[in-house]
Amino acid sequence: MTRLITIIALLFSSVVLSAQDDGPFNIYVNWHANASATVSPSPAQSRFENKDLRLEMKGNLTDKLFYRIRQQLTKPMTPGTLDHFSKGTDFMMVGWHATDKLSFMIGKQCQFHGGFEYELNPIFVYDYSDYLERMSIFHAGITMAWQPLPTQEFVAMMTTSSNDRFTDTHSTYSDSPAPFEYILNWNSSFFDGLLLGRWSVAAASMAEGAWSRFILGGEKICLPKFQIFGDFMACWDDIDRLEYASEDGARYLLNGFNPCFENVFQKSFVVKAEWQFAEGWNLWAKGMYETVSVRDVAPLHNYRKSAGYMGGLEYYPFDGQNLRFYLAWIGRHVSFSEASGLQAFDRNRIELGLMCRLKLH
């Protein structure tokens, strides 16, 4: 921790001096903490928890150059074996506005995928879908963003496909000679912002001869006091990237040589609605439905179904500050096909906590 504080202090000093000379500079603390009580599985467990803490700096070096740095303080500083960035580093990037419509970014950054659950600041997510819970989204790479119209944006991105070498955890495979991920993204706004869209297609080289291909997208309706979005995610993996199937069906792997399944298909649907029924108050509800299938293993074909259900009440005490107190119920039921021989289970908990994105400068 001492090493981390020293590094952050040095970054603060260097960036503050630069920003004071050339442009605006902003520091943010992103924090999510709560008291939670697990209802199931039993036995019940209660605790106070720091769920997320991220320190962020962003600003402009000139009228054309900008930067963003964000570090998770709840993850170790160990560098990845492929990109040599700490897994706790979300952003370490610089960007250039080449024109009013064309921008470029380089460094570690968040991948431009589709969907509205995906684009939320992680501290404001109570519980991700199974799909996004294990999806690695912060990677080193280069991005080109083109905005031909104020309401339409197209993004092309190439990043590393992982923070670590694939063979670090899957020694029976060979590393890809070009471990990259390629993403095309479209962000849209129609009818004066009433209807928003976020869609992307991507392909990632996992190992030599093995790819992951996925689609993420969503549409959102935005009314003055009510919003609702629906997301869709689908992934075709030559190698089980998210490893739900490999964990659930571990006993089917014992007679083989590979540490995980191949030819896995996973899809996810997410719907969330929010209603600002009074000044400073927000009522929300969210539902999720997800499936996993191993196509080449008969007992695990369409074997897993996961249903998420959650809702809560949020209170914003101060205008102009992104600070909220909340009470929420978060539940999930996971069932399995009879052929898989797996037992269904439930996870339910209640949370009382706070979320905030505080601007310090």
DODRENTOR-95983 format. One record per residue: x, y, z of N, C-alpha, C in turn. Coordinates in pm, whole numbers, padded with zeros to 5 digits, always signed. Example, Ala and Ser with C-alpha at 12.3 -4.5 7.8 and 13.67 -1.06 7.14 Angstrom:
<atoms>
+01319-00569+00780+01230-00450+00780+01320-00330+00780+01285-00225+00708+01367-00106+00714+01290+00003+00787
</atoms>
This chain:
<atoms>
+00082-00120+00000+00000+00000+00000+00086+00126+00000+00199+00122+00073+00289+00238+00075+00339+00269-00065+00373+00162-00139+00421+00182-00275+00313+00246-00362+00189+00201-00347+00078+00256-00424+00058+00404-00393+00060+00440-00265+00040+00580-00227+00150+00668-00285+00274+00618-00284+00386+00693-00339+00367+00718-00488+00326+00612-00560+00306+00626-00704+00196+00727-00734+00085+00718-00659-00026+00811-00682+00016+00954-00651+00093+00973-00544+00140+01107-00510+00226+01166-00620+00314+01085-00677+00399+01132-00786+00316+01168-00909+00214+01084-00937+00126+01114-01050+00053+01245-01027-00001+01262-00906-00069+01386-00873+00021+01506-00898+00143+01499-00849+00235+01612-00860+00263+01647-01004+00295+01544-01084+00333+01570-01223+00214+01621-01305+00097+01557-01285-00019+01597-01364-00071+01733-01322-00071+01761-01189-00119+01891-01141-00034+02004-01198+00096+01988-01198+00184+02093-01251+00157+02115-01399+00139+02004-01473+00111+02016-01614-00024+02080-01638-00123+02036-01564-00259+02088-01582-00268+02235-01547-00195+02279-01445-00200+02419-01407-00146+02508-01517-00051+02453-01595+00007+02532-01702-00078+02529-01828-00141+02413-01857-00198+02394-01990-00349+02378-01995-00415+02336-01888-00558+02313-01901-00621+02261-01774-00753+02232-01781-00829+02187-01664-00779+02053-01612-00796+02033-01481-00753+01909-01416-00858+01872-01312-00898+01745-01311-01002+01701-01219-00960+01572-01150-00989+01562-01021-00966+01442-00942-01100+01391-00890-01122+01260-00902-01247+01200-00855-01216+01082-00763-01297+01067-00661-01298+00946-00579-01426+00871-00609-01414+00747-00659-01527+00661-00688-01536+00557-00577-01647+00558-00503-01654+00474-00383-01792+00411-00370-01792+00282-00334-01915+00207-00308-01892+00125-00182-01971+00150-00077-01959+00077+00049-02098+00046+00101-02109-00063+00179-02241-00100+00230-02232-00190+00352-02347-00208+00413-02369-00315+00510-02464-00412+00443-02427-00540+00440-02508-00638+00369-02541-00756+00459-02653-00819+00428-02695-00939+00499-02735-01043+00396-02666-01156+00397-02697-01265+00305-02815-01345+00357-02918-01360+00276-03036-01436+00313-03020-01583+00273-02967-01605+00153-02938-01741+00107-02814-01734+00017-02732-01837+00012-02748-01964+00084-02724-01947+00235-02775-02042+00311-02755-02038+00456-02620-02100+00489-02559-02070+00602-02613-01983+00707-02603-01836+00667-02694-01755+00721-02694-01612+00692-02566-01547+00742-02521-01445+00667-02397-01376+00704-02416-01226+00684-02374-01148+00781-02382-01003+00772-02243-00943+00784-02223-00829+00719-02091-00765+00725-02097-00622+00672-01997-00544+00709-01970-00415+00646-01866-00440+00537-01883-00373+00423-01798-00405+00310-01762-00281+00229-01635-00268+00195-01591-00171+00095-01594-00242-00039-01700-00222-00117-01716-00298-00240-01624-00248-00350-01601-00118-00355-01521-00064-00465-01464+00071-00426-01340+00096-00465-01275+00225-00439-01176+00251-00552-01199+00356-00628-01116+00388-00744-01082+00537-00743-00955+00567-00762-00907+00704-00768-00883+00741-00913-00931+00858-00952-00932+00893-01094-00883+01036-01116-00806+01054-01222-00762+01186-01266-00788+01198-01415-00843+01310-01456-00869+01332-01598-00868+01480-01627-00834+01514-01749-00831+01655-01786-00772+01675-01923-00738+01799-01954-00683+01837-02084-00543+01892-02066-00453+01846-02151-00318+01900-02152-00310+02023-02242-00382+02018-02354-00399+02132-02444-00543+02128-02493-00578+02213-02588-00713+02209-02642-00735+02087-02731-00627+02015-02765-00636+01895-02848-00602+01767-02773-00517+01775-02670-00470+01657-02599-00543+01641-02466-00584+01519-02436-00651+01492-02309-00598+01360-02252-00628+01335-02125-00577+01215-02059-00678+01165-01957-00661+01039-01917-00744+00983-01810-00664+00874-01739-00663+00879-01606-00595+00780-01523-00693+00735-01415-00712+00604-01401-00799+00554-01294-00741+00424-01238-00728+00421-01105-00667+00307-01038-00762+00250-00933-00784+00119-00939-00861+00052-00834-00771+00031-00712-00816+00077-00599-00737+00063-00477-00770-00065-00401-00857-00147-00458-00893-00274-00394-00833-00393-00468-00744-00367-00563-00677-00475-00636-00526-00461-00623-00452-00571-00635-00305-00565-00622-00241-00495-00740-00116-00452-00720-00041-00381-00824+00038-00475-00914+00016-00605-00901+00091-00702-00980+00068-00679-01129+00174-00662-01209+00157-00637-01352+00114-00763-01427+00034-00746-01531-00004-00858-01615+00115-00908-01694+00116-01036-01726+00230-01094-01797+00228-01063-01946+00115-01013-01996+00107-00978-02138+00121-00829-02161+00041-00748-02089+00044-00603-02115+00128-00526-02013+00169-00591-01903+00252-00532-01799+00185-00416-01726+00053-00404-01740-00025-00312-01658-00080-00389-01538-00092-00320-01425-00159-00379-01311-00305-00405-01346-00360-00516-01295-00502-00542-01317-00588-00438-01248-00533-00366-01151-00607-00260-01085-00609-00130-01161-00535-00122-01271-00533+00000-01353-00644-00008-01456-00745+00077-01442-00852+00084-01542-00810+00166-01662-00760+00287-01634-00720+00379-01741-00579+00430-01716-00503+00432-01822-00376+00504-01827-00356+00538-01974-00423+00644-02016-00430+00673-02159-00423+00822-02187-00385+00852-02311-00387+00988-02362-00466+00987-02493-00528+01100-02524-00606+01109-02645-00579+01237-02720-00619+01238-02847-00594+01352-02935-00719+01376-03019-00775+01497-03005-00885+01540-03092-00824+01591-03223-00818+01505-03322-00759+01545-03450-00843+01652-03518-00975+01636-03512-01070+01735-03562-01188+01738-03466-01288+01818-03498-01408+01822-03415-01485+01690-03420-01457+01607-03522-01532+01484-03540-01448+01357-03525-01317+01371-03519-01229+01254-03519-01132+01261-03403-01126+01151-03323-01037+01144-03208-00963+01011-03206-00844+01012-03144-00765+00892-03127-00724+00880-02980-00719+00757-02930-00677+00731-02792-00580+00614-02791-00480+00622-02705-00382+00515-02692-00349+00493-02545-00323+00368-02507-00294+00334-02369-00396+00235-02316-00397+00213-02186-00496+00123-02127-00626+00197-02108-00735+00137-02155-00864+00205-02155-00976+00103-02150-01096+00151-02132-01213+00063-02132-01253+00034-02276-01273-00093-02307-01313-00129-02441-01452-00074-02474-01472-00036-02599-01598+00022-02645-01693-00089-02690-01759-00151-02592-01862-00248-02624-01998-00184-02611-02101-00258-02651-02236-00205-02646-02306-00239-02516-02430-00192-02505-02510-00220-02388-02501-00110-02284-02606-00096-02203-02612+00012-02104-02566-00031-01966-02583-00159-01931-02521-00207-01808-02370-00195-01820-02318-00224-01938-02174-00222-01961-02115-00082-01942-02184+00022-01990-02124+00154-01990-02134+00227-01855-02204+00168-01759-02215+00230-01627-02080+00230-01556-02054+00334-01478-01940+00333-01388-01956+00213-01294-01853+00128-01280-01868+00006-01198-01918+00029-01056-01889+00145-00999-01932+00168-00861-02084+00182-00850-02153+00206-00961-02298+00222-00960-02372+00095-01001-02302-00015-01010-02364-00144-01045-02378-00227-00918-02500-00264-00884-02524-00343-00764-02476-00486-00782-02508-00544-00896-02468-00681-00927-02471-00696-01078-02358-00731-01137-02352-00750-01282-02423-00879-01323-02459-00885-01449-02499-01012-01508-02381-01108-01501-02410-01238-01509-02302-01337-01510-02201-01306-01620-02252-01265-01734-02166-01239-01850-02065-01129-01819-02114-01014-01772-02025-00902-01749-01943-00918-01621-01991-01000-01528-01919-01019-01403-01776-01069-01428-01759-01154-01529-01627-01212-01554-01561-01161-01682-01623-01068-01748-01567-01015-01871-01457-00915-01840-01339-00937-01895-01227-00844-01877-01242-00731-01979-01248-00606-01932-01283-00495-02023-01178-00384-02029-01078-00385-01940-00977-00281-01941-00848-00336-02002-00812-00284-02121-00699-00340-02194-00619-00229-02264-00492-00259-02289-00406-00167-02362-00435-00176-02511-00439-00059-02577-00467-00061-02720-00479+00077-02778-00537+00082-02896-00555+00208-02968-00698+00217-03019-00754+00338-03017-00894+00359-03051-00908+00477-03146-00998+00463-03243-01036+00574-03331-01187+00594-03317-01228+00715-03283-01369+00748-03268-01407+00856-03368-01511+00831-03445-01558+00923-03549-01704+00958-03523-01731+01087-03515-01865+01136-03486-01911+01224-03602-01965+01163-03707-02005+01243-03824-02121+01337-03795-02205+01299-03698-02317+01382-03654-02316+01387-03502-02370+01493-03443-02373+01498-03295-02444+01380-03232-02533+01315-03306-02613+01205-03251-02561+01067-03289-02452+01059-03365-02402+00930-03412-02250+00923-03394-02206+00811-03335-02063+00789-03315-02027+00646-03355-01914+00634-03426-01863+00505-03467-01720+00490-03414-01692+00373-03355-01563+00351-03290-01500+00223-03343-01372+00231-03379-01293+00113-03414-01178+00102-03314-01156-00019-03262-01062-00036-03152-00985-00166-03168-00856-00162-03135-00775-00283-03129-00699-00281-02997-00715-00387-02917-00651-00395-02787-00589-00534-02770-00514-00552-02662-00476-00688-02625-00603-00764-02586-00601-00895-02605-00720-00975-02573-00723-01019-02428-00612-00999-02356-00605-01038-02216-00495-00958-02148-00501-00950-02016-00392-00888-01941-00273-00981-01925-00300-01112-01926-00196-01212-01905-00185-01304-02026-00071-01371-02036-00056-01473-02139-00153-01588-02112-00214-01638-02217-00314-01742-02202-00254-01868-02141-00130-01898-02174-00067-02020-02124-00031-02013-01976-00044-01896-01914-00019-01887-01769-00118-01975-01693-00240-01984-01743-00344-02063-01676-00393-02181-01759-00355-02185-01887-00399-02293-01976-00276-02346-02050-00195-02422-01979-00065-02463-02032-00075-02565-02145-00193-02627-02163-00207-02726-02270-00228-02660-02406-00249-02528-02409-00266-02456-02534-00137-02380-02568-00134-02324-02686-00022-02239-02728-00070-02095-02736+00014-02002-02695-00023-01861-02702-00047-01819-02846-00142-01729-02863-00167-01671-02995-00047-01588-03037-00005-01597-03163+00104-01511-03209+00065-01364-03216-00065-01336-03217-00116-01197-03219-00237-01190-03127-00215-01182-02994-00326-01185-02898-00400-01052-02890-00478-01022-02994-00548-00896-03003-00699-00917-03004-00769-00810-02967-00914-00806-02976-00953-00690-03066-01049-00715-03156-01091-00616-03255-01238-00584-03231-01270-00454-03221-01404-00412-03182-01455-00304-03277-01580-00318-03320-01650-00213-03392-01773-00175-03311-01792-00045-03289-01895+00003-03197-01974+00117-03261-02106+00117-03235-02194+00223-03284-02279+00274-03168-02270+00405-03142-02350+00470-03038-02443+00570-03105-02571+00564-03070-02668+00647-03141-02764+00717-03047-02824+00824-03098-02928+00898-03027-03030+00944-03128-03158+00917-03101-03266+00955-03191-03376+01028-03114-03452+01108-03186-03570+01177-03132-03531+01265-03012-03427+01347-03030-03381+01440-02926-03343+01369-02797-03279+01253-02812-03232+01180-02696-03335+01090-02632-03453+01077-02691-03556+00990-02635-03514+00843-02645-03449+00806-02757-03407+00668-02780-03257+00664-02803-03186+00589-02719-03041+00574-02729-03007+00430-02765-02898+00413-02838-02852+00280-02876-02704+00263-02853-02663+00143-02812-02522+00107-02793-02503-00035-02845-02429-00051-02956-02411-00182-03017-02266-00203-03056-02221-00329-03047-02084-00360-03087-02073-00506-03129-01977-00532-03216-01935-00668-03249-01785-00675-03225-01737-00793-03184-01595-00805-03150-01548-00947-03171-01417-00960-03190-01352-01091-03198-01218-01080-03129-01187-01181-03046-01063-01181-02968-00988-01311-02992-00858-01298-03019-00772-01415-03035-00730-01463-02896-00781-01579-02855-00756-01630-02721-00624-01706-02712-00608-01803-02801-00489-01886-02809-00466-01916-02957-00361-01987-02986-00333-02018-03127-00449-02098-03186-00514-02040-03288-00625-02106-03354-00757-02101-03280-00766-02029-03171-00888-02025-03089-00935-01880-03072-01063-01856-03099-01118-01721-03096-01241-01714-03007-01268-01594-02961-01393-01561-02894-01462-01453-02977-01590-01476-03009-01665-01380-03091-01790-01341-03014-01817-01211-03008-01932-01171-02928-02000-01046-02980-02127-01034-02942-02213-00921-02975-02268-00866-02845-02260-00735-02826-02322-00670-02712-02400-00550-02762-02521-00533-02714-02599-00420-02759-02715-00389-02667-02769-00270-02682-02883-00232-02600-02952-00108-02654-03077-00093-02617-03157+00024-02650-03216+00079-02521-03225+00212-02512-03273+00277-02390-03371+00387-02425-03483+00389-02353-03582+00496-02365-03565+00590-02247-03551+00718-02276-03524+00818-02172-03636+00922-02168-03723+00913-02069-03824+01014-02043-03778+01102-01928-03839+01218-01906-03790+01310-01802-03778+01247-01664-03868+01159-01625-03863+01099-01492-03869+00946-01494-03852+00887-01611-03855+00742-01622-03763+00698-01734-03680+00594-01707-03590+00540-01806-03594+00388-01799-03580+00326-01915-03575+00180-01920-03482+00138-02033-03399+00037-02007-03313-00015-02114-03321-00167-02117-03292-00220-02235-03281-00364-02255-03151-00395-02324-03073-00487-02269-02944-00527-02324-02948-00671-02371-02868-00699-02474-02850-00836-02523-02702-00862-02540-02657-00978-02494-02517-01017-02507-02510-01162-02549-02423-01193-02643-02403-01331-02687-02256-01352-02717-02206-01472-02682-02064-01500-02698-02045-01644-02747-01966-01659-02853-01928-01789-02906-01779-01808-02881-01744-01901-02792-01605-01919-02750-01550-02053-02799-01439-02047-02872-01369-02171-02905-01313-02235-02778-01274-02152-02681-01230-02197-02550-01314-02123-02447-01357-02192-02343-01447-02137-02242-01382-02017-02171-01407-01898-02221-01340-01778-02171-01388-01739-02032-01517-01745-02006-01570-01702-01877-01570-01815-01773-01558-01938-01817-01532-02056-01732-01648-02095-01640-01769-02050-01668-01883-02101-01592-01901-02250-01621-01900-02287-01747-01919-02427-01784-01807-02514-01729-01684-02467-01735-01570-02547-01688-01573-02568-01538-01629-02472-01464-01645-02487-01320-01764-02577-01287-01879-02552-01353-01998-02632-01325-01976-02778-01360-01916-02802-01475-01900-02938-01524-01760-02993-01508-01694-02957-01399-01553-02996-01380-01534-03147-01386-01632-03223-01340-01614-03368-01336-01608-03429-01477-01666-03357-01576-01658-03407-01713-01522-03380-01776-01441-03298-01710-01307-03269-01761-01201-03363-01705-01235-03440-01604-01135-03521-01536-01073-03626-01626-01150-03674-01725-01097-03778-01813-01026-03721-01936-01021-03590-01946-00955-03528-02060-00826-03460-02020-00764-03395-02117-00636-03330-02094-00650-03178-02084-00761-03121-02132-00777-02977-02132-00834-02929-01998-00792-02812-01951-00843-02761-01824-00979-02694-01836-01030-02679-01957-01160-02612-01976-01228-02667-02101-01357-02637-02112-01433-02683-02227-01405-02597-02349-01439-02653-02463-01430-02581-02590-01569-02572-02652-01584-02480-02746-01710-02463-02819-01826-02436-02723-01816-02323-02652-01914-02283-02551-01993-02162-02602-02123-02165-02582-02209-02054-02622-02282-01999-02499-02279-01867-02483-02344-01804-02368-02421-01682-02416-02542-01664-02363-02618-01544-02399-02683-01486-02274-02716-01355-02283-02765-01283-02166-02863-01175-02209-02970-01159-02129-03068-01052-02148-03080-00975-02016-03077-00844-02024-03086-00759-01905-03187-00648-01931-03276-00624-01836-03371-00512-01844-03365-00436-01712-03356-00304-01719-03357-00222-01599-03445-00100-01620-03530-00070-01521-03618+00047-01524-03592+00134-01402-03599+00266-01421-03578+00362-01312-03687+00469-01317-03733+00510-01199-03842+00610-01189-03807+00710-01080-03791+00837-01119-03763+00944-01024-03899+01003-00980-03960+00937-00882-04097+00968-00844-04109+01095-00760-03997+01142-00702-03998+01265-00624-03858+01325-00627-03847+01450-00592-03718+01519-00595-03617+01447-00505-03505+01406-00564-03398+01341-00489-03417+01192-00468-03524+01133-00523-03551+00990-00503-03556+00916-00635-03507+00792-00633-03508+00707-00752-03545+00565-00712-03647+00509-00778-03690+00371-00756-03650+00290-00879-03586+00174-00859-03538+00097-00973-03564-00051-00956-03570-00120-01069-03585-00266-01071-03509-00319-01191-03451-00438-01174-03367-00496-01279-03390-00647-01285-03399-00699-01407-03413-00842-01427-03311-00892-01527-03265-01017-01509-03165-01076-01597-03201-01222-01626-03172-01266-01748-03190-01406-01782-03072-01447-01870-03003-01556-01830-02881-01596-01899-02874-01747-01913-02811-01792-02021-02795-01935-02044-02652-01965-02086-02610-02089-02060-02478-02138-02101-02496-02276-02161-02422-02303-02270-02430-02433-02335-02292-02475-02384-02258-02604-02362-02137-02664-02418-02184-02753-02532-02154-02713-02653-02215-02778-02768-02167-02921-02792-02045-02952-02752-01988-03084-02784-02000-03184-02670-02062-03144-02558-02079-03233-02443-02228-03248-02416-02282-03364-02448-02428-03383-02444-02492-03348-02309-02435-03391-02196-02499-03356-02068-02498-03207-02037-02413-03131-02105-02403-02987-02078-02456-02902-02193-02533-02962-02281-02595-02885-02389-02717-02811-02333-02712-02677-02340-02819-02592-02282-02847-02631-02137-02743-02643-02059-02756-02701-01925-02782-02598-01815-02747-02470-01835-02752-02373-01725-02846-02257-01759-02932-02221-01663-03020-02105-01676-03008-02023-01547-02983-01894-01562-02966-01806-01447-03065-01690-01458-03142-01669-01351-03239-01559-01347-03202-01465-01233-03179-01339-01267-03147-01238-01166-03265-01145-01145-03289-01106-01020-03400-01016-00989-03354-00926-00874-03368-00798-00893-03322-00704-00790-03396-00572-00805-03397-00498-00697-03461-00367-00698-03422-00290-00574-03448-00159-00579-03409-00080-00464-03457+00064-00471-03425+00135-00365-03461+00275-00350-03334+00355-00326-03316+00464-00402-03199+00550-00389-03240+00691-00348-03155+00755-00266-03181+00892-00221-03058+00976-00248-03078+01089-00319-02971+01182-00352-02987+01307-00265-02909+01322-00158-02933+01432-00064-02886+01569-00111-02790+01574-00204-02731+01703-00242-02738+01723-00393-02787+01837-00434-02786+01873-00576-02641+01896-00622-02611+01849-00743-02479+01873-00800-02372+01778-00752-02405+01685-00662-02309+01585-00616-02363+01446-00649-02279+01365-00710-02320+01230-00747-02302+01137-00627-02383+01161-00525-02381+01085-00401-02520+01031-00376-02529+00901-00350-02659+00841-00324-02650+00741-00208-02754+00739-00126-02771+00634-00025-02880+00540-00077-02869+00412-00042-02962+00318-00104-02997+00202-00011-03110+00142-00042-03153+00016+00016-03191-00074-00101-03134-00195-00107-03157-00280-00224-03168-00426-00186-03246-00498-00266-03254-00644-00259-03193-00700-00386-03103-00796-00374-03033-00852-00488-03044-01004-00482-03105-01063-00582-03127-01207-00582-03096-01272-00715-03069-01404-00707-03041-01481-00828-03077-01628-00805-03136-01687-00907-03168-01831-00903-03101-01896-01024-03021-01998-00998-02950-02070-01104-03000-02214-01105-03050-02257-01221-03100-02393-01236-03023-02465-01346-03029-02598-01344-02953-02678-01438-03043-02786-01499-03005-02831-01615-03080-02939-01680-03066-03068-01600-03163-03155-01616-03159-03285-01545-03039-03367-01591-03005-03357-01720-02895-03438-01774-02761-03400-01714-02746-03276-01671-02618-03231-01616-02589-03290-01479-02694-03326-01406-02676-03379-01272-02637-03276-01169-02653-03148-01200-02615-03040-01109-02736-02991-01030-02710-02938-00911-02816-02892-00823-02837-02741-00835-02963-02701-00842-02997-02560-00847-02960-02492-00715-02938-02361-00723-02908-02286-00602-02959-02144-00614-02970-02076-00498-03016-01937-00492-02914-01854-00417-02906-01727-00455-02826-01629-00381-02912-01504-00361-02934-01466-00235-03016-01348-00204-02951-01269-00091-02954-01138-00105-02898-01054+00000-02969-00918-00001-02960-00850+00112-03012-00714+00125-02896-00623+00159-02895-00502+00099-02784-00409+00119-02837-00272+00159-02765-00208+00249-02786-00068+00285-02651+00000+00270-02642+00100+00183-02509+00154+00158-02510+00288+00089-02392+00324+00039-02376+00450-00034-02288+00427-00154-02314+00508-00257-02233+00513-00378-02202+00659-00406-02080+00688-00446-02050+00829-00475-01935+00841-00574-01943+00944-00652-01834+00986-00741-01807+01131-00706-01710+01152-00616-01685+01285-00561-01575+01356-00639-01604+01477-00680-01506+01558-00750-01430+01641-00646-01297+01620-00642-01216+01686-00540-01150+01814-00590-01140+01832-00722-01074+01952-00774-01137+01993-00905
</atoms>
